[in-house]
């Protein structure tokens, strides 16, 4: 489930800026599950990995081609290098 959520978050961050505002939300329904997609960060170059931290309010975010690793605040969308 976390892998699917990570992929959806990464896909959403690649959307054009006008459709990926911090309050943007989409809902997808499949025969087996219902997914709610929320934008948690924008302005990312090429996000390739997201690892949730145990505190449930932060995640580690890796971007290409720079290899930048950032701490992402899931509540505000702010990233710290």
Buried (B, 14 or more C-beta within 10 A) or exposed (E): EEEEBBEBBBEBBEBEEEEBEEEBEEEEEEEEEEEEBBBBBBEBEEBEEBEBEEEEEBBEBBBEEEEBEBEBBBEEBEBEE
